[in-house]
Amino acid sequence: MAASSIRRFHFQGSVKKRKNSLGQIRPKRGNKKAVLTVDTRFQGTNVCKVDGKGRVSLPAKFRRTLQAEDVSCGPGDTARLYIAYGNPLTEFVECLSGNAYDDLDQRIQNMPEGEEEREVLEILYYSLCDNVQVDDTGRFVLPAAAREKLALDGEAVFQGKGTKFHILKPADGEASKDKLALMLAKLSAGKEFFNPVSLANAPKSTPVPNPTQVPKSTQVTDNAE
């Protein structure tokens, strides 16, 4: 079962630490005096104002997720936000939290030097990606290259994508709904009852043939009288 995108921490005076089945430390159960809920996934769609200088404010719930998903963000610190704007095949810019970027960075560093795949990722997430400063109110300035790519006109759409989020112009946000409808129509073709949640199911494994087993079509039968 996939991990929930909500973390809950319960506090009651001095907290005794215990570990659950996953080895994670959790407070001892008891009478709860306070409950702190932290979002760890970017969810939802928001339309935000953008001024002429590219200044825009993160939606409040995106701001909380950005802080929760940055291991280096301590009390009083501002969370890291990375904006990748160089993919010519997309109509959006990709935004990653500190943790998501650190994970991607490690994966790139583990790739062999000189491979074409690594070079592509280095260009997309190093050369054409900026670490943007977010202030205490959640406001930041979109990089000039991101503004040029999106050609925003006063508003931007923020789309949650789990461990990341996308920024795009409103017209492309509406077009993404039509794209979703087409994809669902394709995936549900020929199925009388289709639940999109079934797409998350693990793919069925293909039986591996036994090399010692002779196919029936090639088996020799003894028809001697």
FENVENRA-V771850 format. One line per field, one symbol per residue. psi: psi as a letter, one per 30 degrees, with the letter a starting at -180 (. if undefined). burial: # if it has 16 or more other ideal C-beta (glycine too) atoms within 10 Angstrom, else .. A space follows every 50 residues. Layout:
BEGIN
psi->???
burial->???
END
This chain:
BEGIN
psi->kkklgkkkkkkibkkkklkafggkkllklakkfkkjkkkgkjllkkkkkk afggklkkkefeeeeeefhjffjakflklkkkjkgfjfflglkkkkleee eeeeeeeeffkkkfkeeeeeeeeegeehkkjkkkaffgklkkkeeeeeef hliflkkjjkhcfllkklleefeeffeeeeeeeeeefgkgkejkjfffff kkkkkkkkkjffkkkefgkkkjgk.
burial->.........#............................#####..#...# ...#.####..#########..#.....#########...########## ##.#...#.........#..#..##..###...#...#.####..##.## .#...#####..#######..##..#........................ .........................
END
